[in-house]
Amino acid sequence: MSRVHSARNKDEFNVILNALERNHGLQARWLAELTALWALRISDLLAIKTQQIDESFATGEFSIIESKTQKIKVITLTPHAIKLLSQMRELNPTAIYLFESRYGGKRRALSRKTAWRWMSQVEPDVIKWRRSCGRLGGVNLGTHSLRKSGSRLRQQAGVTLEELQQLLNHSKPETTINYLDNNEQDLVDTFVAGDRALFGSENTN
């Protein structure tokens, strides 16, 4: 299975968010924003129930047990999160899950498969935007791209490796370093440099 990529910068992250909202509505955008903001695996985000959220408004935080690691993760409600969550609860006051599907008349958590499909459908939008900026190459997006994007953009904003390791609940810094790596994407620039080095071409399109 190919490694999924993160957004390369904040502008590209916004392209992803806007495409999700355009294709699948606000729920898709909110899912992406909270996954990146809380640095969660998609399975953990989709398991969150509205009761946890409602209780967290009074305390300013809530905790989950990560399904993969079985570690406790405490999530702080930032102003942006509070804004999103308030809108979500206002629009869906009777929802059981934070991200809920009522397919077939049954109320259940949105499926990981659906969330992954939403993300994969954004790939053409990102490629189109990259080409408009003079960047070549493809992109492989999935739900894990959101957790990676949240980490990469934090790093670009000055958050330290140690802080990111703690945020992601990684046991080793090497795991976090590998997580932030985007070798396949960065290699594209090396191919483009070949045009200039080998043939003196300035055209990257």
N, C-alpha and C positions, 0 to 999 in steps of 0.2 A: 504494500500500500504506500502511495506517495506521501511524502511529508507535507503537511499543510503549512501554508505561509501566513505570516502576520501582515498587517498593513505596514507599509514602509515608513509612513509618517502620518501626522494628524489629518492632512488634507485627504490622503487616501482612505483613512478611516471614515471620514465624513462621506466619501463617495459610497462606501459600503453601507453606511447607515441610511443614506438617502435612497439608495437602490432597494434596500430591504423594505423601507416604508412605501416606496412607489409600487413595488411588486406585491406586497403582502400586508400592508397596513401598519398601524402604529404598534401592534403587538410584536411584530417582527423587529421593529426598530428598538423597542424597549428591551426585548430579550437580548439583543446585541449589546446595548448600552450597559445593562446590568451585569452581563457575563464579563465584559471587559472591565467594568468598574470594580466588581467584587473579586475578580481573578478566579472565577469558579470554573470547574468542569461542568459541561452542560447537564449531565445527569444530576448533579447536586443542585443546580439552579432550578431544574424542572421539578424537583422533589419538594421545593419550598411551598408551604401552605400559607394561605392568607391569615390564618390565626397567628402564626409566628410574626408576620408583618404587622398586624394590628397591635399586638403586644409590644412590638419593638418601638412604636411611635412614642411610647411613654418612657422607655429606657434608653433610647438612642442607639441600641445595638441588639443583635441577636446572634445566636451561635448555631452551627450545624456540625454534624459529624460527616466528614468526607467519606464517600462510599468507597473510593479506591484505597485510601491510606488509613481510614478509621481514625484520623486525627481530628481534634476539635478545631474549628475555625470560627473566630469571632469576627463578625461583620459590623462595621460602624456605619451608621446612616449619615451620609454626607448631605449637604443641601440639595445637590442634584438628585440623589437617590430619593430623598424625601419628596421632592417635587414629582418625580416619576411615579413613585408608589402611591402618592395621594391621588394622582390622576387615574391610576389603574384601579384603585379601590372605589373611586367615585363612579367609574364607568361599569365596573363589575362588582357591585357590593355583595352579591350572594355567591361569588366564586369560592371554591374550596381550595384550589391550587392557584398560585400566583400566575402561572401560565397554564390556562385550562383549555382543553378541547372538549367539544360536545358532539363530536362525530358519532353518528348513529344514535343520538339521543342520550348517550351516557356521558356523565361528567367524569373526566379523568385528566391527568396531567398531559400536556402537550408531549408528543413523542419525540425522542431524539432523532428519529428518521425524518420527521417533518422539519425540525430545526436545521438539520444537515442539508436537506434539499433546498431550503430557503437560501442558505449560505452559498451553496454550489451554483445556484442560479445567478449570483451576483458577479461571477467571474468575468463574463463579457463586458460588464460595465467598468470593472477595474482595468481590464486590458485596454478598452477604448480610452479611458482617462489617461492611462500611462502613455499611450501613443501620442495623445494630444500634448503631453509634456516632453515628448522626445525620448521616452523610455521604451525599450523593446522587451521581448520575452513574455512568457505566460505567467499564470498564477494558479495555485491550487488552494482553494478555500474550503474550509469546513468549520464546524462549530468551535473546534479547538483554536482556530485562527483568532477568535475573539479574546480568549484568555491570553494568547500570545501577544496580540496587539496591545492589550491593556498593559502588559509588562514592558513591551518594547517602547511604547510611548512614554511610560513613566521613566524609563532609563534615559530617553532623549531629553526629558524634563529635569534630569538631575538626581533621580532616586538612585541610591547606591545598590550595588549588587547584594550586599548583606540584607538590606531592607526588602529587596525583591525576593530573595530566598525565603525570608520569613513570611512575606505576603503569600507566596505560592506554596508554602508548607513543604519545601524541598529539604531533604535531609543533608544534601551535599551541594556546595556552591557550583561544582562541575555540572550538576543537573541544570541549574539555573542558567549558567553560561551557554550550555547547549540549547536551552530553551529560547534564549534571546538571539541565537545565531540564525542567520538567514542566508547561508552560503549559496544555495541554488539561485536565489534572487540577486545577490551581490555579484555573482559570476557573470550575469548578463552584461554588466558594465565592462568586464574584461573582454568579452567578445566584441563589443562595440569599439573598444580601444584598438582592437585588431584592424579595423577598417583604416584607422589613421596610421597605425604603425606599419602596416603592410602595403597599403595602397594610397595613403595620403588623403583618404576620403573624409570629408567633413559632414557628409550626409548620414544621419543616423536613422532615417525613416525608410 
